[in-house]
Every structure is written in C-alpha cells, then in structure tokens.
Amino acid sequence: MYSLTLRTSACLNILACVYPECGLRQFSSRIVGGTDASEGEWPWQASLQVRGNHICGGALIASQWVVSAAHCFYDDRLYSPSVWTVYLGKLLINRSSPTEEVARVQRIHLHHYYDDESHDYDLALLKLDRPAAALLAGHARPTCLPPPTHQLEPGLLCWVTGWGALRTASNVLQKVDVRLVSEESCIRSYGHLVTPRMLCAGYRNGRKDACQGDSGGPLVCQGPSGRWFLAGVVSWGKGCGRPDYYGVYTRITRLTNWIKQVSHISGGILDHSSLQRLDKSYLSIYLSVCLSILSSVSLASCVSPAHLRNEP
C-alpha cells in the first residue's frame, strides 16, 4: 500500500501537483561532439551568469535550490551571491524566451571539504531568493537525487548538457551522450588524482566530452522508471574530448546526504529509490488528490508577489 503525505501549505500542494515527480520532462565549459537540445528537453538545466555572461551550468533539484560545482565560486570575487543571476527554462544563451525565469541567489554553500587543488568534493548549492515560478508553469522541473546506496553501473548511457565551447560558446543548449566509466579505467587515465567523490564518463577514443563553460552542469542518467537522476556535476578533465582522458564529474551519490543536510529537501520530491516502485494506479490516485486540491485553492493567490517573497 502506498502512502502519500500532503504538505499543509496550499501553495506547496499546488507546486507538488505541478511537478509531483522529479526527473520528468515534456519529451517521452562546450559540449564536444554534441547536438542542439530542444525546448523543454532538459528542464532542470540552469545557466549561472555574472553581468550577463554565462559562467557555469547548474541543475535544479528543488523549487529553491540549484546544484553546481564549487570551483565556479572559489574566487573571492565570485563568492558573493549578489553577483550571480540564475536562468531557468533557457534554451538560447543570448536571447530571452517567454519560458525562461530569472532568479537571484540568496546564499552559496560550498562543500566544507572542497579542495581547490585536487577538486575533491567539488560541489556547491545555491539557494534562490524565491521559489521558482517556472515550476508552476511547467517550464522547469527538478532532476532526481539518487540515494547514497545507488550503484552506477559502468557502461550506462547518460547525457551531459551545457552552453560551453571548445573554441567559441554555443548559443543553443548542447547535449551529448556519454557512458559511465569504471573506477579502474578512470584511475588508469588520471592515477592518484581520482578520489571516491569523482566519476568518469565519456569514450576512450574521446571526441564527446564537456569542456570550459559547462562546469557545474548536470550529468543525468535515466532510471528503469523513465525518470532522470543527477549522477554527476561537471568538474574537471585533461583537455576536451582527448583520447584516453575521460571527463571527470563530482559523484553525487557520495554527496547526497550533504545536499539534503544543507537544503533540507526531503519528502516533497521523490528520491530515486522511490521511482522504481511507482505504477499507474498510484499515479492515478495522486492525480485525483491533486485535482481536488487545485479545485479548492486559487492558483493566482499562490503566484502573487506576496506569496513568492522569501520570508526569513
């Protein structure tokens, strides 16, 4: 028997109804060897910008939280939340879209064990100044967080996305498929530089990779249920798409607990361990409950500025 806990806040209930499950999309540093993405194809993708310039990528994991790489913010000039702007629902980097949303950053959390020389624990959490209204409109969706016990199988086909470039930045969000690589193969490429908090992905012959401008961007994989989960965050690598040198990502399963401790996101978004247990009958029940909530609460009251203001 499935149990379902509804939030007491009417606005959060509506938000939960609009995106009751993470890792879904409307579709059933540069991406090397990639192709243009389509609108809504990667709804958790975020562009982190300073003074109108795309600096790093990120991934939406909850209505008010974006995950990225710690090295994006390690410079003293970039550690201040006030210099950053986060764009959600964006496809073209140099053109505004009716589907995109702009948010300011309220707080930046770098992992307390982050090492700028080794890039170990290369993870950052950004708290937005308000919940993302784009979630209500369906233009943005969070990706799932895998539980710490989730095993990432070598050879699993995953996708990395971003606007970065090998020579010049791409205007259109790029996507490229990469395969997860065993820890042994990763160590053969980089030796002692690889730590348990790192994950390699790519191909031995190179060509497909993530490069400058994609730092902090998401590496996502699709689970058996069809939902997408965050396997890694673009961290570092030797060159771009070079043979025998894979892209190195921050391994999210090793840091899921830290993410939840800092952000306190639990229960509202189903984690990946729940995804394989969902069936059509449960989703039908969930939808019925959501519709009853929507019929009794005004959606307009939820998206008014007074309700979106972040209270201390």
C-alpha positions in Angstrom: 0.0 0.0 0.0 1.4 3.4 -1.0 1.3 6.2 1.5 1.1 9.9 0.5 1.9 12.8 2.7 0.5 16.1 1.5 2.0 19.4 2.6 -0.1 21.7 4.7 0.7 24.8 2.7 -1.8 25.2 -0.1 0.8 26.8 -2.4 3.2 24.0 -1.9 0.5 21.4 -2.5 -0.2 23.1 -5.9 3.5 23.1 -6.6 3.7 19.4 -5.8 0.9 18.7 -8.1 2.5 20.5 -11.0 5.7 18.5 -10.6 4.8 15.5 -8.4 7.8 13.6 -9.6 11.3 14.7 -10.2 13.3 13.7 -13.3 10.4 14.0 -15.8 10.4 16.1 -19.0 7.8 17.0 -21.6 9.5 14.7 -24.0 8.8 10.8 -23.7 32.7 24.6 -20.3 31.1 23.3 -24.5 29.7 20.0 -25.3 32.2 18.4 -27.7 30.5 16.1 -30.3 27.1 17.3 -29.1 23.9 18.4 -30.8 21.4 21.1 -30.2 18.9 20.5 -27.5 15.2 21.2 -27.9 13.0 23.4 -25.8 11.9 21.7 -22.6 14.2 18.7 -23.2 16.4 19.2 -20.2 14.1 21.2 -17.8 16.4 21.1 -14.8 19.3 22.9 -16.7 20.3 26.2 -15.3 22.6 29.0 -16.6 24.6 30.8 -13.9 25.6 34.2 -15.1 27.6 37.2 -13.9 26.9 40.5 -15.5 25.1 38.9 -18.4 27.9 36.4 -19.1 27.4 32.6 -18.8 29.9 31.3 -16.3 28.8 27.9 -15.2 26.0 25.4 -15.6 23.8 24.1 -12.8 20.9 21.7 -12.1 17.6 22.5 -10.4 17.0 19.9 -7.6 14.1 21.7 -5.8 11.9 24.8 -6.2 14.5 27.0 -4.5 17.8 25.0 -4.9 20.3 24.6 -7.7 23.4 22.4 -7.5 26.7 23.3 -9.3 30.4 23.0 -8.9 32.3 24.6 -6.0 35.2 25.7 -8.3 32.8 28.1 -10.0 32.6 30.2 -6.9 36.0 29.8 -5.3 37.4 33.1 -6.5 36.7 35.8 -3.9 35.0 38.0 -6.5 32.6 35.2 -7.3 31.7 34.0 -3.9 29.3 36.9 -3.2 25.7 35.8 -4.0 24.8 39.3 -5.2 26.9 39.0 -8.4 25.1 35.9 -9.7 21.9 35.5 -11.7 20.3 32.1 -12.4 18.3 31.4 -15.5 15.9 28.5 -15.7 14.0 27.3 -18.7 16.6 28.8 -21.1 17.5 27.3 -24.5 19.3 30.2 -26.2 22.1 31.7 -24.2 22.0 35.2 -25.8 18.3 35.6 -26.3 15.4 35.8 -23.8 12.4 33.5 -24.0 8.9 33.6 -22.7 9.5 30.3 -21.0 12.6 31.3 -19.0 12.8 32.7 -15.5 15.4 34.9 -13.9 16.3 34.4 -10.2 18.8 36.0 -7.8 21.0 33.9 -5.5 20.3 34.3 -1.7 23.1 32.1 -0.5 26.0 30.0 -1.8 27.1 26.8 0.1 30.4 25.3 -0.9 31.2 21.8 0.4 33.3 22.3 3.5 35.8 19.7 2.3 36.3 21.2 -1.1 39.9 21.3 -2.2 40.7 23.8 -5.0 43.9 22.0 -6.0 42.5 18.4 -6.2 38.9 19.4 -7.0 37.8 16.9 -4.4 34.3 17.5 -3.0 33.7 19.9 -6.0 30.0 20.7 -5.2 28.1 23.9 -4.4 24.5 24.5 -3.5 22.7 27.8 -4.5 19.6 28.9 -2.6 17.5 31.1 -4.8 15.9 34.2 -3.4 12.4 32.7 -4.0 10.8 29.5 -5.2 10.9 29.2 -9.0 7.6 30.2 -10.5 8.7 28.4 -13.7 7.9 25.2 -11.9 4.2 26.2 -11.7 4.2 27.0 -15.5 5.9 23.6 -16.3 8.9 25.2 -18.0 11.3 23.9 -15.3 11.4 20.7 -13.4 13.9 19.3 -10.9 16.1 16.3 -11.6 16.0 13.5 -9.1 18.7 12.9 -6.5 19.9 9.3 -6.3 20.2 7.8 -2.8 23.7 7.2 -1.5 23.3 3.4 -2.0 22.5 3.7 -5.7 25.0 1.8 -7.8 26.2 3.5 -11.0 27.0 0.7 -13.5 29.9 1.2 -15.9 28.7 1.5 -19.5 25.4 3.2 -18.5 24.4 5.7 -21.2 24.0 9.2 -19.7 23.8 12.8 -21.0 25.7 16.0 -20.2 24.3 19.4 -21.2 25.6 22.9 -21.4 26.5 26.0 -23.4 30.3 25.9 -23.1 32.6 25.8 -26.0 35.9 24.4 -27.2 36.6 27.5 -29.2 33.5 29.7 -29.1 30.5 29.4 -26.9 27.4 27.8 -28.3 24.2 29.9 -28.4 21.9 26.8 -28.2 22.0 24.5 -25.3 24.1 21.4 -26.3 23.6 17.8 -25.3 25.9 14.8 -25.7 25.7 11.2 -24.7 28.5 9.7 -22.7 28.9 6.3 -21.0 29.9 5.9 -17.4 33.4 4.5 -16.9 34.6 2.1 -14.2 36.7 3.5 -11.4 39.6 1.3 -12.6 39.5 2.8 -16.1 39.3 6.3 -14.6 42.3 5.7 -12.4 44.2 4.4 -15.4 43.7 7.8 -17.1 44.4 10.0 -14.1 46.1 7.9 -11.4 46.0 9.2 -7.8 44.1 12.3 -8.9 40.9 10.4 -8.8 39.1 10.2 -5.5 36.0 8.3 -4.4 34.0 11.5 -4.8 34.7 11.5 -8.6 33.1 9.8 -11.5 34.4 9.4 -15.1 32.3 9.4 -18.2 33.0 9.5 -21.9 34.6 7.3 -24.5 38.2 6.0 -24.7 38.6 7.4 -28.2 37.5 10.9 -27.0 35.5 13.3 -29.2 32.5 13.5 -26.9 33.1 15.5 -23.7 32.2 18.5 -21.6 34.6 21.5 -21.6 35.0 25.0 -20.2 31.7 26.7 -19.8 29.9 23.5 -18.8 31.5 23.5 -15.3 28.8 22.7 -12.8 26.4 21.4 -15.4 24.4 18.2 -14.9 25.3 14.7 -15.9 22.0 12.9 -15.8 21.0 9.2 -16.4 17.7 7.6 -16.9 16.5 5.0 -14.5 14.3 2.0 -15.3 11.2 4.0 -14.4 12.0 6.5 -17.2 12.9 9.3 -14.7 16.2 11.1 -14.9 18.5 11.4 -11.9 21.6 13.5 -11.3 24.7 11.2 -11.5 27.4 13.9 -11.6 28.3 17.5 -11.9 30.9 18.6 -14.5 34.2 19.1 -12.6 37.4 18.7 -14.5 39.4 16.8 -17.1 42.5 16.9 -19.3 41.8 18.8 -22.4 38.4 18.4 -24.2 37.4 15.1 -25.8 41.0 13.8 -25.8 41.6 10.0 -26.4 42.2 8.1 -23.1 41.2 11.1 -21.0 37.6 11.0 -19.8 35.5 13.8 -18.4 35.6 13.9 -14.6 32.4 14.6 -12.6 31.6 15.1 -9.0 29.9 11.8 -7.9 26.5 12.8 -6.5 25.8 9.5 -4.6 28.7 10.3 -2.3 27.4 13.7 -1.5 23.6 13.2 -1.5 23.5 13.3 2.3 25.3 16.7 2.4 22.9 18.1 -0.2 19.9 17.1 2.0 21.5 18.3 5.2 22.1 21.8 3.7 18.9 22.2 1.7 16.5 20.2 3.9 14.8 18.9 0.8 13.3 15.6 1.7 9.8 14.1 1.3 8.5 16.8 -1.1 10.4 15.4 -4.1 10.5 11.6 -4.6 14.1 10.4 -4.5 15.3 7.8 -7.0 14.8 4.9 -4.7 11.1 5.5 -4.9 11.0 5.8 -8.6 11.0 2.2 -9.5 8.0 1.5 -7.2 5.6 3.8 -9.0 2.8 2.3 -11.0 -0.1 3.7 -13.0 -2.6 3.1 -10.2 -0.6 5.1 -7.8 -0.2 8.0 -10.2 -3.9 7.9 -10.9 -4.6 8.3 -7.2 -2.0 11.0 -6.9 -3.6 12.9 -9.8 -7.0 12.7 -8.3 -5.8 14.1 -5.0 -4.0 16.9 -6.8 -7.1 17.9 -8.8 -9.2 18.1 -5.7 -6.6 20.5 -4.2 -6.4 22.6 -7.3 -10.2 22.9 -7.4 -10.3 24.2 -3.8 -7.3 26.7 -3.9 -6.8 29.7 -6.1 -3.6 29.2 -8.2 -3.4 33.0 -8.7 -3.1 33.6 -5.0 0.0 31.3 -5.0 1.9 33.1 -7.7 1.3 36.6 -6.4 4.4 38.5 -5.3 3.3 38.4 -1.7 3.4 34.6 -1.7 6.6 34.3 -3.7 8.6 36.6 -1.3 11.2 34.8 0.7 10.4 35.1 4.4 13.3 35.0 6.9 
